Amino acid sequence: MALDSWSDYQALTESLVVAYDQSLLEPVQALTNGIVVASDGSVKVQEPFSVQAMFESTHLRYKYLHVGVQRIVKGEPLDTGAPETTLMGVPGLPRPAEQPVDGTPVFYDAVHEQHPVRVAALRQTVYDNTRPGIAWSVLIQAAEGSGPRLQAQAESLKQELLRDARMVLVMAVLVWLGVAWTLRPLERLRRSLRERPRDDLKPLDASGVPQEVVPLVDAVNHHIADHRRMVAEHSQFLADASHQLRTPLSILSIQAGYAVRETDPARMRESLHAIVAQLSRTRRLSEQLLALAHATNEDEVAAAEPEIVDLSAITRAVVLQYLPLARESDQDLGWVDARGESGSQDEVDDDVPALPVMANVAELHEVLANLVHNAIKYTPRGGNITVTVRREASPALAEVCDSGPGIEPERRDSVFERFHRDPAAGAVATQGAGLGLAIARGYARRNGGEIALDSADTPESANGGGLRAILKLPLAVLARVSAG
């Protein structure tokens, strides 16, 4: 609007200048038509008073006419000829900066008697027909004060600014009304949110909301749905944890009461041993509950920052840790590292990681420990467990393959649920809380990985099936250091 207003003002100013210049040129042209050479060889102006009267009929102040004549000597420049003689009007009007071409009017601004004036000038050459070679240069000028035209320009600018101010005011009111009307649904939405109870997690009503704001409402609803799911999971976790802890505490209470009432030292000692075993299982359950809460809390910051670690080395350490437990169960626990050999310590250790991954060491150790412990628990005596570390196109893989009963494909997803026990495992399933695989998957996902279950399909499997737990982690990029 500002550019358009300035353009309109410039166009109007040019129109005013042209109009005033045209009115100023009329007496000049009238005087030009009245220039004649008398019989005595002098130059005269016909009816000068009528032209002057017409020119001075309005705005008498600061209006001037001047007609000057100068004899032209053939072959000499005009400015070196005879001096100029004033035929009519006031002498001394400012002359144009350059000699105008005959018959072409020029307009210029000047100052006369300390007043700014606008001057129109026209030069005309007349010849004496009775005396060849004699010519006269006539300069006709009309001047008027610049005040009226400057006042007209200022008035036009004032009117233009007033029109623009009114238009801006109208536009501001329309925009304010339009925005206020359009945002009324958002104001209702804001009030409804402020009046909601803190535990109200229902989706926002997007009806009536401006189309441009619908994606924002959808995003908020998506966030509310995620928050509602998280609250539901936390509530379910607390309920499950309370239920799981209530049973061992009840057993402990009964065992303690029995021990208090028992008078036989041998049976009292037997009750105390049972209490100690139950306390050990309860402590294990509490530790698993804490680990599960840590593994499934996405907002919690890990105790240690992720770093580039060797998946092969960590897997080997876990296998060595659980080797005594596997021997107690008469199980063959072996491993194959990323180099394709179940070699010695000298063959495994190297300055360059065999399988570099970006992960938290403690959490990655917990993932592999749960997978190996789960395999030992469900593999029968005399069975085989093989832990393999290898590399695919992009991910690094750690596989725990056992010869246990396995899990049917349709039930493999459910075993990752917390407190889930596989009914096909029989009495073995009652020995744990059903949290191992849930904890393992939670930590794996925190480190950018995933756990999948598949059939072992090995000849050593007890029923030809077995179970293979596969941990997938993205490979880390090692910086190359050149030897110098």
Secondary structure, 3 states (H helix, E strand, C coil): CHHHHHHHHHHHHHHHHHHHHHHHHHHHHHHHHCEEECCCCCEEECCHHHHHHHHCCCCCCCEEEEEEEEEEECCCCHHHCCCCEEEEECCCCCCCCCCCCCCCCEEEEEEECCEEEEEEEEEEEEECCCCCCEEEEEEEEEEEECHHHHHHHHHHHHHHHHHHHHHHHHHHHHHHHHHHHHCHHHHHHHHHHHHCCCCCCCCCCCCCCCHHHHHHHHHHHHHHHHHHHHHHHHHHHHHHHHHHHHHHHHHHHHHHHHHHHCCCHHHHHHHHHHHHHHHHHHHHHHHHHHHHHHHHCCCCCCCCCCEEEEHHHHHHHHHHHHHHHHHHCCCEEEEECCCCCCCCHHHHCCCCCCCEEEECHHHHHHHHHHHHHHHHHHCCCCCEEEEEEEECCCEEEEEEEECCCCCCHHHCCHHHCCCCCCHHHHHHHHHCCCCHHHHHHHHHHHCCCEEEEECCCCCCCCCCCCEEEEEEEEECCCCCCCCC
